[in-house]
Amino acid sequence: MGSTDGFQYRALYPYRKEREEDIDLLPGDILVVSKGALQALGFKDGDEQTPNQIGWILGVNERTKQKGDFPGTYVEYVGPVKIAVPSHRPRVQRPLPATPGASRLPEALEQGSPLPDLQEQFSPPEIAPPLLVKLVEAIEKKGLDSEMLYRTSGSELRQALRTDWTLGDLEPLDVHSLGEALRGYLQDLPSPVVPVSVHGDILRILQEIPQPENCRKQLLLALESPAVPLQNALTLQFLLRHLGKVSQQAESNSLHPRALGEIFGPLLLRLPGASPELSPDFSVLFLETLLQTKEVEPEQLPPALPPKPPKPKPSAASLANGNNAPLQDAEWYWGDISREEVNEKLRDTPDGTFLVRDASSKIQGEYTLTLRKGGNNKLIKIFHREGKYGFSEPLTFGSVVELITHYRHESLAQYNAKLDTRLLYPISKYQQDQVVKEDSVEAVGEQLKVYHQQYQDKSWEYDLLYEEYTRTSQELQMKRTAIEAFNETIKIFEEQCQTQEKCSKEYIERFRREGNEKEVQRILMNSEKLKSRITEIHDSKMKLEQDLKKQASENREIDKRMNSLKPDLMQLRKLRDQYLVWLTQKGARQKKINEWLGIKNETEDQYSMMDDEEELPHHEERTWYVGKINRVQAEEMLCGKRDGTFLIRESSQKGCYACSVVVDGDTKHCVIYKTATGYGFAEPYNLYASLKDLVLHYKHTSLVQHNDSLNVTLAHPVLSQPPAR
């Protein structure tokens, strides 16, 4: 087995893969990267020490053994390392291992026997036992702000779990029952999460190191000891992340690190009987120390590249608030309001919507920016020191207004790679309810025309980007497959070359003794041809890798541009529809509305409000909504129906619906997603307030914009009566 040069990196932040080619990271993971892989991408010696400048890096996670891309901004350089290169040999038959986390657990649960050890419940790359993950996710979904969280006992769920640990649907259960079940799970484990073998080291650290942060670091190092099984270490890390989130809500639930230590310390670190040197407070202090971290604002996200200094901007007169305007006058500054009030104001708003409030710490000069991203609210702390403001070091802005103004023009990806959006839509304290600001029908109509044109332009741009993204994604996959084929081919040729060199040496010596120089030259020529062929394959592979790197970078840029267009599309659609409603309420004639929309009045269109529109069967949900039926039953209902006949049913995909429609005599099916922004077939078109609104829209609009094989409208509800002849 040979070896090659490589480098080690350590993960600083958790990362959950967003694409198939990525790998997951947890803090502390060691990543190994081949030196040759970096050189093939054009990087020079020394570049490996600044991973944040490399970008996306191809490597292997030593913990999970996953191979793929990870972000250089999430890791730190450790040092050089030798990487073992396995020799190529025929693969022998071997039995398949048991499914991770499923070796003994199902049998144990079926028989109602006690829980098995952690090592039998799961294996990497899983990050924790599936039962524990399911409980924690359910608890965090219900909310962590209850004062009785982890303080109740005697629930029916806990009693049931004493004999049967199969977890069914957790949705109907309250957070108190789930919390007790989590404590019961830890109590029922045959052996504790923190093994007895490291109790001595933990006691020594707690007694000898008084400084909390240093003590915490040493405890974490002790828990990385080989004496702690990998499954135990991963389970503890998972629980610490959850309990850290719980302690962040201490203002509401009163679960400070000390309280959590008293509840969970004895469950995680069980004392073996009466121990003269270990007091009952030992396990409490252990967990309390691990949970003692510096107070940070919730959702403090890992940094990407440092923020760039602000560029010169247009004059303040063109903005709602200029750089010199007082913070109190800024429309997006709401002062001392609660998080609940903020959540209400940002409900159902598009990505890029934001406001600023005073930080909950009540420290003078500290504020919180709340930003809508991915359908959720992101809380970003605004730091203040020596007259400067910013999201992270170095603090470069002279005021909060200057900071917000900067990021209304620049993407927050400068601060965090996952926040690839600008501050687009302020929640104004001055104009909360006034959407249509013009005061005459003609002025509103002209503004409708502007918004409609902007929406069409953005939609056209998005569609072009989507087509390009789909095409390049397919090409990237083909190139990755080709590189794998190159690797296999190179292995085969190198093995042939080694075999030939080994055999040729004997033949060359023999032919030279015999004076047969002609055969010697023939052997040498064949060897050179083989080496030349290997070089050609290496060169072709390197060129393909360079093309792949370039195209992958371009594909990421396309993805970023698509994501940056989504909030604009949603906002423009919303504005356009609000102007349409206003005009209709004011009695504007449909002919005039169509003129503003650029629609010819003699053709039917999606905004037609003619009298017969109200008589459409689509307005009656009972004509097209059939509830919970499966795919086969839907096809039976639509068999023999004319093109455009459709129904809406519940989807097998949880939380979604399905549309079944007849196209060219066949029944086709497509998923209807229910998102924070509304119903729809795909982003950014998930905008409809109800299934009925979606059906009425696609009565006039073809589904071909979402799928080339669905050139059809939702013309005929399956349960409607055919028109009288």
Residue, then its C-alpha position, 0 to 999 in steps of 0.5 A: m500500500g503506497s501513500t501520497d501527500g495531503f492536508q488536514y482541516r478541522a471543521l469549525y461550524p456545522y454544515r448540512k449538505e445542500r447538494e448531492e456532491d457535498i458532505d456533512l460537517l460537525p464541529g471538530d470533524i477532521l477533513v483530509v484533502s489530496k495535494g494532487a486534487l488542489q494542484a489539479l484545480g490550479f492552486k499553488d503550494g501554500d494556498e492550502q493554508t488559507p481554505n477560505q480563499i480556496g472556496w469549495i474543497l473536495g475531501v474526505n470526512e474522517r468521521t463519516k468517511q463521506k467524500g465530497d465538497f465542503p466549504g473552505t470558510y467553515v474549516e481551519y488548516v491543521g497541517p500536512v498528512k500522508i494519505a494511504v493509497p490502497s492497492h488495486r486488487p480484485r474485490v472478494q465476496r463479503p456479507l453486507p453489514a446490518t443497516p446503521g442503527a438497526s441491528r438489534l433495535p427493531e427486535a428489542l422494540e417488538q419484544g418490549s425489552p429494554l433499550p440496547d446500548l448506543q453502539e447497537q442503536f446507530s452508526p456513523p454517518e448518523i449523528a445520533p440514535p434515530l429515536l433520540v433524533k425523532l424526540v428532539e426534533a418533535i420537542e424543538k418543533k413544539g417550542l422550547d419556551s414552556e416553563m414546565l419543559y423537562r419538569t413534569s412526570g407521570s405522563e401516559l406516554r412515559q408509562a407506555l414507553r417503559t414497556d414499548w419504545t416504538l414511537g408512532d406519530l408524535e404530532p398530537l403529543d404536547v411538549h411536556s410529554l415529549g420532554e418526559a419521554l426524552r428523559g425516560y430514554l436517557q434513564d432507560l439506556p443500559s449504560p450512561v452516555v458518559p462512560v465510567s472510564v472517564h469519570g476520574d479525568i472529569l473529576r480532576i479537571l473540575q477540581e483543578i481548573p477554576q476558570p470556566e472556559n478553560c475547564r469546558k475546553q479540557l472537558l471536551l478534550a477528555l470526552e474525545s478520549p479513545a475510552v469514550p465510544l464514538q456513538n457515545a461522543l456523537t450522542l453527547q454532542f447532539l444533546l449538548r446542541h439541543l440543551g444549548k438551544v433550550s438554555q438560550q430560551a432561559e428568559s421564558n423557560s427558566l432552564h439556565p445551565r444550572a437547572l439543566g445540569e440538575i435535570f440531565g447531569p445525573l442521566l448523562l453521567r451516572l454515579p456508580g453507587a456510593s462513591p466517597e470521592l464523587s458527590p451528587d453535585f459532580s454530574v450537575l457541575f459537569l453538565e453546567t460547565l459544558l453548557q456555560t457559553k458566552e451569551v449570544e443572540p439566537e441564530q448567530l450564524p457561522p461567518a463566511l468571508p469578512p465583510k468588505p468596507p462599504k462602497p460609496k453609495p448614491s446620495a441619501a436623498s434617493l433613499a428613505n433613510g440616508n447615512n446621516a439620518p437619525l436611527q429613530d427616523a428610520e422606517w425599519y427601526w421599531g425600537d423596543i418591541s418583543r420577538e413575538e411582535v416581530n414574528e407577527k409583523l414578518r408573517d407571510t412576507p417574502d424573503g428579503t423583508f426585514l426590520v431592526r429592533d433593540a437587542s433583548s440584552k438591553i445593552q445600550g448600542e446593541y440591536t437585532l436585525t430580523l431578516r426573512k430568509g427561506g420562509n423563516n426569520k433569521l436573527i442577526k445581532i448588530f454589535h457596537r464598539e468604540g462608535k463602530y457597528g457591524f455583524s462581525e469583526p472588524l466593525t466598519f460602519g459608523s452607524v446602524v443606518e449606514l450598516i443597513t443602507h450598505y446591505r440594501h445594496e450588497s448581499l449579506a453573503q459578504y457576512n454569511a454565505k447562507l444569507d445570499t440576499r439583500l435587505l429588500y423590503p423594510i417593514s415600515k412603521y409609517q406605512q404598515d397598511q397602505v399598499v396602494k399609495e396613488d389616489s386616482v384610478e388612472a394613477v393606480g392603473e399606470q403603476l399596475k402596468v409598471y409592476h406587471q411589466q417588471y414581473q414579466d421581465k423577472s419571470w422571463e429572466y428566471d425561466l432562462l436561468y432555470e433552463e441554463y441551470t438544469r442543462t449545466s447540472q446535467e453536464l456537470q454530472m456527466k463530467r463527474t462520471a467521466i472523471e471517475a471513468f478516467n480514474e479507473t482507466i488510469k489504475i488499469f494502465e498503471e497496473q499494466c505498466q508495473t506488470q510490464e516493467k517487472c516482466s520486461k526486466e528479465y526478458i531484456e537481460r536475457f535478450r541482451r545476453e543472446g544479442n537480440e537487440k531487436e527484441v530489446q528495442r521492441i520491448l522498450m518501445n512498447s513500454e514507452k507507448l504505454k507510459s505515453r498513453i498514461t500521460e495522455i489520459h492524465d492530461s485529458k483528466m486534468k483538462l476535464e477537472q479544470d472544465l468541471k471546476k469552471q462550470a461548477s463555479e458558473n452553475r453556482e453563480i446561476d443558482k445565486r442569481m435565481n435565488s436573488l430573483k425569487p423574492d423580487l418575483m414574489q413581491l412583484r406578484k403580490l403588489r400586482d395582485q393588490y393593485l388589481v384588487w384595488l382597481t376592481q373594488k373601485g369599479a374599473r372596467q375590465k377592458k381598461i384593466n386589460e389595456w394596462l396589462g397589455i392583454k388583447n380584450e378579444t381573447e380570454d385571459q387569466y385576469s378576465m372577470m366577465d360574467d360567465e367567469e363566475e359561473l365556472p364549476h372551478h369555483e366549487e371545490r367539490t367538483w375537483y377536490v376528491g380528498k384522500i385517494n391514491r394514484v391508481q384510483a385517480e387514474e381510474m376516475l380520469c380514464g376515458k376523460r377528455d384532455g384537461t380533465f383534472l382532480i386535486r387529491e391528497s399526496s402521499q408526500k406529507g403536507c402536500y397535494a397532487c394534481s392529476v390531469v389528462v394530457d394527450g389521453d394519458t393521466k399525468h400527476c404533479v405535486i402541489y407544494k404548500t409553503a409559507t408563501g402559498y400553494g404552487f407547483a414549484e418555486p418561485y410560483n408557490l404564491y396562491a393563497s388557496l387550492k381554489d386560487l391555484v385552480l382558477h389561475y391554471k384554468h387559463t394558464s398552461l402547466v407547460q411552464h413547469n413541465d414540457s410534457l404538460n401542455v394543458t390547462l385545468a379546463h374540466p373538473v372531474l366531477s362537474q356536469p358537462p354543459a347542456r347541448 
